[in-house]
Amino acid sequence: MPHHAATAPGASPLLDRLDDSGFTTRHLRIYLTVLAGHFLDGFLINVTGVTLPGIVGTFHLGSEQAGFYSSVLFAGMLVGAAIAGTVSDRFGRRIPLALCLLVFAVFSLAAAFAWSYPSLLVFRALQGVGLGAEIAVVLPYIAEFAPSRHRGPMVTMATSAWLIGLPVAAAIGALVVPAFSWRAMFVVGTVPVLVSLFMLAWLPESVRFLLRRGRVHDARKIVDSLCPGSAGAPGEPAALDVAPSGSGGSLRTLVGRPYLRYTVAVWLMEVCAGAFLYGLSSWLPSVLEGQGAGLLKSFGYTAIITSVGVVGAILAGQLINRIGRRVVLGVSFLASGLLCLVWGTTSAAVAVVVLGSAATFFGSGLGGATLFAYASELYPTASRGTGIGWAAAWQKVGGLVMPALVGFVLAMHTSGYAFFLLFGVISIIAGLVALVGTFETRGKTVEEVTREVVAGRRAPLATTPSLAGAADAGSAGS
Protein backbone atom coordinates (compact mmCIF):
# COMPACT_ATOMS: atom_id res chain seq x y z
CA MET A 1 0.00 0.00 0.00
CA PRO A 2 1.42 3.42 -0.87
CA HIS A 3 2.87 5.20 2.13
CA HIS A 4 0.98 8.43 1.63
CA ALA A 5 -2.37 6.79 1.10
CA ALA A 6 -1.87 4.60 4.13
CA THR A 7 -0.90 7.28 6.56
CA ALA A 8 -2.14 10.61 5.26
CA PRO A 9 -5.46 10.76 3.38
CA GLY A 10 -5.28 13.48 0.73
CA ALA A 11 -1.52 13.26 0.24
CA SER A 12 -0.27 13.47 -3.30
CA PRO A 13 -0.73 10.45 -5.61
CA LEU A 14 2.32 11.73 -7.48
CA LEU A 15 4.43 11.42 -4.35
CA ASP A 16 3.04 7.92 -3.77
CA ARG A 17 4.29 6.92 -7.19
CA LEU A 18 7.63 8.64 -6.70
CA ASP A 19 8.25 7.11 -3.27
CA ASP A 20 7.04 3.59 -4.14
CA SER A 21 8.76 3.40 -7.53
CA GLY A 22 11.45 0.92 -8.39
CA PHE A 23 14.90 2.21 -9.31
CA THR A 24 14.62 2.92 -13.04
CA THR A 25 17.18 3.68 -15.74
CA ARG A 26 16.17 7.36 -15.54
CA HIS A 27 16.84 7.34 -11.80
CA LEU A 28 20.29 5.89 -12.51
CA ARG A 29 21.20 8.55 -15.10
CA ILE A 30 20.15 11.36 -12.78
CA TYR A 31 21.96 9.80 -9.84
CA LEU A 32 25.23 9.22 -11.71
CA THR A 33 25.20 12.85 -12.87
CA VAL A 34 24.80 14.31 -9.39
CA LEU A 35 27.23 11.69 -8.03
CA ALA A 36 29.88 12.91 -10.49
CA GLY A 37 29.40 16.47 -9.28
CA HIS A 38 29.63 15.46 -5.63
CA PHE A 39 32.78 13.43 -6.26
CA LEU A 40 34.39 16.45 -7.93
CA ASP A 41 33.44 18.55 -4.90
CA GLY A 42 35.37 16.17 -2.64
CA PHE A 43 38.24 16.05 -5.12
CA LEU A 44 38.70 19.82 -5.21
CA ILE A 45 38.51 20.18 -1.45
CA ASN A 46 41.35 17.72 -1.11
CA VAL A 47 43.50 19.45 -3.72
CA THR A 48 44.71 21.62 -0.82
CA GLY A 49 47.22 19.13 0.51
CA VAL A 50 48.46 18.17 -2.95
CA THR A 51 49.12 21.75 -4.08
CA LEU A 52 50.41 23.22 -0.81
CA PRO A 53 54.12 22.26 -1.13
CA GLY A 54 54.35 23.80 -4.60
CA ILE A 55 52.46 26.93 -3.55
CA VAL A 56 54.77 27.40 -0.57
CA GLY A 57 57.75 27.29 -2.92
CA THR A 58 56.23 29.55 -5.57
CA PHE A 59 55.15 32.33 -3.24
CA HIS A 60 57.80 31.74 -0.53
CA LEU A 61 55.27 31.25 2.25
CA GLY A 62 55.90 30.74 5.94
CA SER A 63 54.06 28.11 7.97
CA GLU A 64 51.46 30.62 9.17
CA GLN A 65 50.63 31.70 5.62
CA ALA A 66 50.48 28.08 4.50
CA GLY A 67 48.02 27.32 7.26
CA PHE A 68 45.85 30.27 6.26
CA TYR A 69 45.74 28.92 2.69
CA SER A 70 44.17 25.76 4.07
CA SER A 71 41.71 27.60 6.33
CA VAL A 72 40.38 30.10 3.79
CA LEU A 73 38.77 27.31 1.77
CA PHE A 74 36.76 26.13 4.78
CA ALA A 75 35.70 29.68 5.54
CA GLY A 76 34.33 29.98 2.00
CA MET A 77 32.61 26.60 2.30
CA LEU A 78 30.95 27.66 5.54
CA VAL A 79 29.47 30.73 3.83
CA GLY A 80 28.42 28.78 0.75
CA ALA A 81 26.73 26.02 2.75
CA ALA A 82 24.80 28.46 4.93
CA ILE A 83 23.50 30.47 1.95
CA ALA A 84 22.91 27.87 -0.75
CA GLY A 85 20.39 25.77 1.16
CA THR A 86 18.07 28.75 1.56
CA VAL A 87 18.54 29.72 -2.10
CA SER A 88 17.61 26.21 -3.28
CA ASP A 89 14.56 26.12 -1.01
CA ARG A 90 13.30 29.30 -2.66
CA PHE A 91 14.37 28.86 -6.29
CA GLY A 92 14.62 25.09 -6.81
CA ARG A 93 17.36 22.48 -6.77
CA ARG A 94 18.39 22.00 -10.41
CA ILE A 95 19.77 25.42 -11.44
CA PRO A 96 21.47 26.20 -8.08
CA LEU A 97 23.13 22.76 -8.17
CA ALA A 98 24.49 23.33 -11.68
CA LEU A 99 25.65 26.84 -10.77
CA CYS A 100 27.53 25.52 -7.72
CA LEU A 101 29.65 23.32 -9.98
CA LEU A 102 30.16 26.17 -12.40
CA VAL A 103 31.35 28.46 -9.59
CA PHE A 104 33.97 26.11 -8.19
CA ALA A 105 35.17 25.17 -11.68
CA VAL A 106 35.58 28.79 -12.79
CA PHE A 107 37.50 29.76 -9.66
CA SER A 108 39.63 26.64 -10.02
CA LEU A 109 40.76 28.00 -13.38
CA ALA A 110 41.32 31.41 -11.81
CA ALA A 111 43.47 29.81 -9.09
CA ALA A 112 45.59 28.16 -11.76
CA PHE A 113 46.54 31.63 -13.01
CA ALA A 114 46.91 33.29 -9.59
CA TRP A 115 49.70 35.87 -9.80
CA SER A 116 50.22 36.33 -6.06
CA TYR A 117 49.49 34.77 -2.70
CA PRO A 118 46.62 37.22 -1.92
CA SER A 119 44.98 36.59 -5.31
CA LEU A 120 45.22 32.83 -4.72
CA LEU A 121 43.53 33.23 -1.33
CA VAL A 122 40.66 35.18 -2.89
CA PHE A 123 40.12 32.62 -5.65
CA ARG A 124 40.33 29.69 -3.25
CA ALA A 125 37.86 31.31 -0.84
CA LEU A 126 35.39 31.94 -3.67
CA GLN A 127 35.90 28.40 -4.87
CA GLY A 128 35.07 27.29 -1.33
CA VAL A 129 31.73 29.10 -1.54
CA GLY A 130 30.79 26.91 -4.52
CA LEU A 131 32.10 23.75 -2.89
CA GLY A 132 30.17 24.31 0.32
CA ALA A 133 27.06 25.31 -1.59
CA GLU A 134 27.06 22.10 -3.65
CA ILE A 135 26.91 19.95 -0.51
CA ALA A 136 23.90 21.91 0.72
CA VAL A 137 21.96 21.42 -2.54
CA VAL A 138 22.86 17.94 -3.80
CA LEU A 139 21.78 15.92 -0.76
CA PRO A 140 18.26 17.40 -0.56
CA TYR A 141 17.95 16.83 -4.31
CA ILE A 142 18.84 13.14 -3.94
CA ALA A 143 16.50 12.72 -0.97
CA GLU A 144 13.60 14.24 -2.89
CA PHE A 145 13.75 12.20 -6.09
CA ALA A 146 14.91 8.84 -4.69
CA PRO A 147 12.31 6.11 -4.00
CA SER A 148 11.83 5.84 -0.24
CA ARG A 149 13.48 2.45 0.22
CA HIS A 150 16.53 3.60 -1.76
CA ARG A 151 16.84 7.06 -0.20
CA GLY A 152 19.20 6.20 2.66
CA PRO A 153 21.63 4.10 0.59
CA MET A 154 21.68 6.71 -2.20
CA VAL A 155 22.57 9.56 0.16
CA THR A 156 25.26 7.56 1.96
CA MET A 157 26.70 6.38 -1.36
CA ALA A 158 26.96 10.02 -2.40
CA THR A 159 28.94 10.67 0.77
CA SER A 160 31.27 7.81 -0.10
CA ALA A 161 31.79 9.29 -3.58
CA TRP A 162 32.74 12.57 -1.90
CA LEU A 163 35.18 10.77 0.42
CA ILE A 164 36.85 9.02 -2.53
CA GLY A 165 37.94 12.48 -3.66
CA LEU A 166 40.76 12.43 -1.08
CA PRO A 167 42.76 9.42 -2.36
CA VAL A 168 41.95 10.27 -5.99
CA ALA A 169 43.25 13.82 -5.56
CA ALA A 170 46.43 12.41 -4.01
CA ALA A 171 46.87 9.88 -6.83
CA ILE A 172 46.30 12.41 -9.63
CA GLY A 173 48.48 14.94 -7.84
CA ALA A 174 51.34 12.45 -7.72
CA LEU A 175 51.20 12.21 -11.51
CA VAL A 176 50.35 15.79 -12.46
CA VAL A 177 52.20 18.05 -10.02
CA PRO A 178 55.77 16.73 -10.59
CA ALA A 179 55.28 16.95 -14.36
CA PHE A 180 53.27 20.17 -14.73
CA SER A 181 53.39 22.00 -11.35
CA TRP A 182 50.65 22.71 -8.81
CA ARG A 183 48.79 24.97 -11.24
CA ALA A 184 47.89 21.95 -13.38
CA MET A 185 45.82 20.50 -10.53
CA PHE A 186 43.57 23.54 -10.64
CA VAL A 187 43.25 23.15 -14.41
CA VAL A 188 42.06 19.59 -13.79
CA GLY A 189 39.55 21.18 -11.43
CA THR A 190 37.71 22.78 -14.37
CA VAL A 191 36.14 19.42 -15.33
CA PRO A 192 32.97 20.25 -13.30
CA VAL A 193 31.99 22.68 -16.08
CA LEU A 194 31.04 19.68 -18.23
CA VAL A 195 28.93 18.13 -15.47
CA SER A 196 27.28 21.50 -14.86
CA LEU A 197 26.24 21.72 -18.52
CA PHE A 198 24.76 18.22 -18.36
CA MET A 199 22.75 19.24 -15.31
CA LEU A 200 21.39 22.35 -16.99
CA ALA A 201 20.54 20.41 -20.15
CA TRP A 202 18.48 17.54 -18.81
CA LEU A 203 18.43 17.20 -15.02
CA PRO A 204 14.78 17.47 -13.84
CA GLU A 205 13.65 19.82 -11.09
CA SER A 206 12.69 18.32 -7.72
CA VAL A 207 9.11 17.06 -7.91
CA ARG A 208 8.51 18.08 -4.32
CA PHE A 209 9.68 21.62 -5.02
CA LEU A 210 7.39 21.85 -8.06
CA LEU A 211 4.38 20.61 -6.10
CA ARG A 212 5.08 23.07 -3.32
CA ARG A 213 5.01 25.78 -5.97
CA GLY A 214 1.72 24.48 -7.39
CA ARG A 215 3.30 23.34 -10.68
CA VAL A 216 1.39 20.08 -10.78
CA HIS A 217 1.55 19.56 -14.55
CA ASP A 218 5.36 19.86 -14.60
CA ALA A 219 5.67 17.54 -11.61
CA ARG A 220 3.43 14.93 -13.25
CA LYS A 221 5.51 14.92 -16.44
CA ILE A 222 8.66 14.22 -14.42
CA VAL A 223 7.03 11.45 -12.39
CA ASP A 224 5.68 9.85 -15.58
CA SER A 225 9.21 9.79 -17.04
CA LEU A 226 10.81 8.50 -13.82
CA CYS A 227 8.18 5.88 -13.02
CA PRO A 228 6.68 4.75 -16.36
CA GLY A 229 5.39 1.48 -14.96
CA SER A 230 3.26 3.19 -12.33
CA ALA A 231 1.33 5.71 -14.43
CA GLY A 232 -1.51 7.33 -12.57
CA ALA A 233 -5.10 7.12 -13.59
CA PRO A 234 -6.30 9.56 -16.26
CA GLY A 235 -7.66 12.73 -14.77
CA GLU A 236 -5.68 12.29 -11.56
CA PRO A 237 -6.98 15.19 -9.45
CA ALA A 238 -4.60 18.06 -8.99
CA ALA A 239 -6.25 18.88 -5.69
CA LEU A 240 -4.62 15.84 -4.14
CA ASP A 241 -1.14 17.17 -4.82
CA VAL A 242 0.83 19.08 -2.23
CA ALA A 243 -0.54 22.57 -1.92
CA PRO A 244 1.75 25.51 -2.69
CA SER A 245 3.21 27.24 0.33
CA GLY A 246 5.37 30.25 1.15
CA SER A 247 8.77 31.05 -0.23
CA GLY A 248 10.51 28.53 2.00
CA GLY A 249 14.09 28.45 3.18
CA SER A 250 13.34 29.70 6.69
CA LEU A 251 15.89 29.28 9.46
CA ARG A 252 13.00 29.76 11.89
CA THR A 253 11.65 26.34 10.89
CA LEU A 254 14.91 24.71 11.95
CA VAL A 255 14.92 26.32 15.39
CA GLY A 256 11.14 26.37 15.91
CA ARG A 257 9.62 24.34 18.70
CA PRO A 258 8.96 21.07 16.80
CA TYR A 259 12.49 20.93 15.37
CA LEU A 260 14.69 22.73 17.91
CA ARG A 261 15.77 19.62 19.83
CA TYR A 262 16.62 17.73 16.65
CA THR A 263 18.36 20.71 15.04
CA VAL A 264 20.60 21.27 18.06
CA ALA A 265 21.49 17.57 18.00
CA VAL A 266 22.31 17.67 14.27
CA TRP A 267 24.49 20.76 14.67
CA LEU A 268 26.38 19.29 17.63
CA MET A 269 26.98 16.03 15.79
CA GLU A 270 28.12 17.90 12.66
CA VAL A 271 30.64 19.97 14.63
CA CYS A 272 32.05 16.76 16.10
CA ALA A 273 32.00 14.94 12.74
CA GLY A 274 33.74 17.84 10.98
CA ALA A 275 36.33 18.08 13.75
CA PHE A 276 37.01 14.35 13.41
CA LEU A 277 37.19 14.27 9.60
CA TYR A 278 39.20 17.42 8.93
CA GLY A 279 41.25 17.41 12.12
CA LEU A 280 42.38 13.85 11.56
CA SER A 281 43.33 14.37 7.90
CA SER A 282 45.23 17.57 8.78
CA TRP A 283 47.31 16.32 11.71
CA LEU A 284 47.53 12.53 11.53
CA PRO A 285 50.65 12.37 9.30
CA SER A 286 52.56 14.72 11.63
CA VAL A 287 51.48 12.85 14.77
CA LEU A 288 52.40 9.47 13.31
CA GLU A 289 55.76 10.81 12.19
CA GLY A 290 56.33 12.13 15.72
CA GLN A 291 55.67 8.63 17.03
CA GLY A 292 58.50 7.33 14.87
CA ALA A 293 56.66 6.13 11.77
CA GLY A 294 58.78 8.15 9.35
CA LEU A 295 57.43 10.67 6.86
CA LEU A 296 56.70 8.33 3.94
CA LYS A 297 55.16 5.69 6.17
CA SER A 298 53.04 8.28 7.96
CA PHE A 299 51.56 9.41 4.62
CA GLY A 300 50.96 5.80 3.62
CA TYR A 301 49.30 4.95 6.91
CA THR A 302 47.13 8.06 6.69
CA ALA A 303 46.03 7.16 3.14
CA ILE A 304 44.97 3.68 4.27
CA ILE A 305 43.27 4.87 7.44
CA THR A 306 41.26 7.66 5.79
CA SER A 307 40.30 5.51 2.77
CA VAL A 308 38.60 2.93 4.97
CA GLY A 309 36.00 5.58 5.78
CA VAL A 310 34.71 5.15 2.21
CA VAL A 311 33.88 1.50 2.96
CA GLY A 312 31.96 2.55 6.05
CA ALA A 313 29.97 5.12 4.05
CA ILE A 314 29.01 2.50 1.47
CA LEU A 315 27.84 0.02 4.11
CA ALA A 316 25.97 2.72 6.03
CA GLY A 317 23.16 2.80 3.48
CA GLN A 318 22.33 -0.83 4.05
CA LEU A 319 22.60 -0.69 7.82
CA ILE A 320 20.39 2.36 8.29
CA ASN A 321 17.58 0.72 6.31
CA ARG A 322 17.76 -2.35 8.53
CA ILE A 323 18.40 -1.06 12.05
CA GLY A 324 17.66 2.65 11.82
CA ARG A 325 19.48 5.98 11.77
CA ARG A 326 19.60 6.57 15.53
CA VAL A 327 21.26 3.25 16.37
CA VAL A 328 23.81 3.50 13.56
CA LEU A 329 24.70 7.07 14.52
CA GLY A 330 24.97 6.38 18.24
CA VAL A 331 26.86 3.10 18.04
CA SER A 332 29.19 4.28 15.25
CA PHE A 333 30.31 7.46 16.99
CA LEU A 334 30.70 5.71 20.36
CA ALA A 335 32.70 2.88 18.77
CA SER A 336 34.92 5.38 16.97
CA GLY A 337 35.55 7.28 20.21
CA LEU A 338 36.48 4.17 22.16
CA LEU A 339 38.75 2.97 19.36
CA CYS A 340 40.55 6.35 19.37
CA LEU A 341 41.24 5.96 23.08
CA VAL A 342 42.82 2.55 22.43
CA TRP A 343 44.53 3.71 19.23
CA GLY A 344 46.60 6.25 21.14
CA THR A 345 48.12 3.59 23.40
CA THR A 346 50.10 1.82 20.67
CA SER A 347 52.85 2.68 18.19
CA ALA A 348 53.13 -0.76 16.57
CA ALA A 349 52.65 -0.33 12.80
CA VAL A 350 49.97 -3.00 12.35
CA ALA A 351 48.02 -1.87 15.40
CA VAL A 352 48.20 1.79 14.31
CA VAL A 353 46.75 0.98 10.89
CA VAL A 354 44.11 -1.48 12.14
CA LEU A 355 42.85 0.65 15.03
CA GLY A 356 42.99 3.85 12.96
CA SER A 357 41.13 2.23 10.09
CA ALA A 358 38.47 0.91 12.45
CA ALA A 359 38.06 4.35 14.05
CA THR A 360 37.55 6.08 10.68
CA PHE A 361 35.33 3.23 9.44
CA PHE A 362 32.91 3.96 12.26
CA GLY A 363 33.50 7.72 12.64
CA SER A 364 33.79 9.37 9.21
CA GLY A 365 32.35 6.34 7.39
CA LEU A 366 29.29 4.88 9.09
CA GLY A 367 28.65 7.85 11.39
CA GLY A 368 29.46 10.69 8.99
CA ALA A 369 27.50 9.28 6.06
CA THR A 370 24.49 8.41 8.19
CA LEU A 371 24.45 11.90 9.68
CA PHE A 372 23.98 13.57 6.30
CA ALA A 373 21.36 10.98 5.30
CA TYR A 374 19.46 11.74 8.50
CA ALA A 375 19.73 15.53 8.07
CA SER A 376 18.48 15.29 4.48
CA GLU A 377 15.31 13.52 5.68
CA LEU A 378 14.53 15.41 8.87
CA TYR A 379 13.22 18.76 7.62
CA PRO A 380 10.18 19.66 5.48
CA THR A 381 10.70 20.27 1.77
CA ALA A 382 10.26 24.02 2.21
CA SER A 383 13.35 24.12 4.47
CA ARG A 384 15.25 20.95 3.57
CA GLY A 385 18.03 22.74 1.70
CA THR A 386 18.35 25.25 4.54
CA GLY A 387 18.57 22.39 7.03
CA ILE A 388 21.32 20.60 5.09
CA GLY A 389 23.11 23.90 4.44
CA TRP A 390 23.31 24.80 8.10
CA ALA A 391 24.30 21.24 9.02
CA ALA A 392 27.15 21.42 6.49
CA ALA A 393 28.12 24.86 7.79
CA TRP A 394 28.46 23.54 11.34
CA GLN A 395 30.56 20.67 10.01
CA LYS A 396 32.92 23.27 8.55
CA VAL A 397 33.03 25.00 11.95
CA GLY A 398 34.39 21.74 13.34
CA GLY A 399 36.87 21.65 10.46
CA LEU A 400 38.04 25.17 11.27
CA VAL A 401 38.30 24.74 15.03
CA MET A 402 39.76 21.25 15.44
CA PRO A 403 43.05 21.66 13.50
CA ALA A 404 43.79 24.83 15.46
CA LEU A 405 42.86 23.15 18.76
CA VAL A 406 45.10 20.18 18.00
CA GLY A 407 47.96 22.53 17.15
CA PHE A 408 47.46 24.38 20.43
CA VAL A 409 47.41 21.16 22.46
CA LEU A 410 50.49 19.73 20.76
CA ALA A 411 52.34 23.05 21.16
CA MET A 412 51.97 22.62 24.93
CA HIS A 413 54.29 19.60 24.58
CA THR A 414 51.71 17.22 25.94
CA SER A 415 52.04 13.51 25.24
CA GLY A 416 50.99 12.20 21.84
CA TYR A 417 48.08 10.49 23.56
CA ALA A 418 46.36 13.88 23.98
CA PHE A 419 45.80 13.92 20.21
CA PHE A 420 43.87 10.66 20.29
CA LEU A 421 42.08 11.65 23.49
CA LEU A 422 40.66 14.74 21.78
CA PHE A 423 39.24 12.71 18.92
CA GLY A 424 37.93 10.06 21.28
CA VAL A 425 36.08 12.60 23.40
CA ILE A 426 34.41 14.42 20.50
CA SER A 427 33.27 11.13 18.98
CA ILE A 428 31.79 9.93 22.26
CA ILE A 429 29.96 13.25 22.65
CA ALA A 430 28.50 12.81 19.14
CA GLY A 431 27.39 9.26 19.96
CA LEU A 432 25.61 10.29 23.16
CA VAL A 433 23.88 13.18 21.38
CA ALA A 434 22.71 10.79 18.65
CA LEU A 435 21.15 8.40 21.14
CA VAL A 436 19.21 11.05 23.05
CA GLY A 437 18.51 13.76 20.48
CA THR A 438 17.52 12.18 17.16
CA PHE A 439 14.19 11.35 15.54
CA GLU A 440 14.08 7.95 13.83
CA THR A 441 13.30 8.30 10.10
CA ARG A 442 13.73 4.68 8.96
CA GLY A 443 10.94 3.38 6.73
CA LYS A 444 9.20 6.76 6.42
CA THR A 445 8.65 9.09 3.50
CA VAL A 446 9.94 12.59 4.03
CA GLU A 447 6.35 13.82 4.37
CA GLU A 448 5.69 11.25 7.08
CA VAL A 449 8.77 12.44 8.95
CA THR A 450 7.47 16.02 8.80
CA ARG A 451 4.02 15.05 10.05
CA GLU A 452 5.36 12.94 12.89
CA VAL A 453 7.80 15.60 14.09
CA VAL A 454 5.01 18.17 14.20
CA ALA A 455 2.52 15.72 15.69
CA GLY A 456 4.98 14.67 18.37
CA ARG A 457 4.76 18.16 19.80
CA ARG A 458 1.00 18.23 19.79
CA ALA A 459 -0.27 14.75 20.59
CA PRO A 460 1.32 11.78 22.36
CA LEU A 461 -0.70 9.17 20.46
CA ALA A 462 -1.14 8.76 16.72
CA THR A 463 -4.79 7.86 17.27
CA THR A 464 -5.81 11.06 19.02
CA PRO A 465 -8.17 13.37 17.09
CA SER A 466 -5.73 16.28 17.21
CA LEU A 467 -3.29 14.38 15.02
CA ALA A 468 -5.31 15.16 11.91
CA GLY A 469 -4.71 18.87 12.35
CA ALA A 470 -1.06 18.30 13.07
CA ALA A 471 -0.71 16.11 10.00
CA ASP A 472 -2.33 18.74 7.83
CA ALA A 473 0.04 21.38 9.19
CA GLY A 474 3.04 19.14 8.55
CA SER A 475 1.89 18.31 5.03
CA ALA A 476 1.38 21.94 4.18
CA GLY A 477 4.85 22.74 5.45
CA SER A 478 6.39 20.09 3.29
Disulfide bonds with the S-S distance in Angstrom:
none
